[in-house]
Amino acid sequence: TDLLFDGTTFQEFTAGRIATGNDHGGGDTLAAAVACALAHGYPVPEAVAFGKEWTRRCLAAAYDLGAGHGPVSPLWRLHLS
């Protein structure tokens, strides 16, 4: 659960944990997704919710690459199921 404090109240953002060691770039992905949502005019709580969901999907689509932590996949929308 992540918390957002607006100076008055707290808002919780809860999501299930994704079991992966491939999380390289997750923080940057979250920050970029929130910034993009804000640039599109989303209010802050909705921008955070969007960024969290986007990052969750990127983590779910992460893959092994190299010897360390693999990258998240911001191209998850291109994966064919």
Secondary structure, 3 states (H helix, E strand, C coil): CEEEECCCCEEEECCCCCCCCCCECHHHHHHHHHHHHHHCCCCHHHHHHHHHHHHHHHHHCCCCCCCCCCECCCCHHHCCC
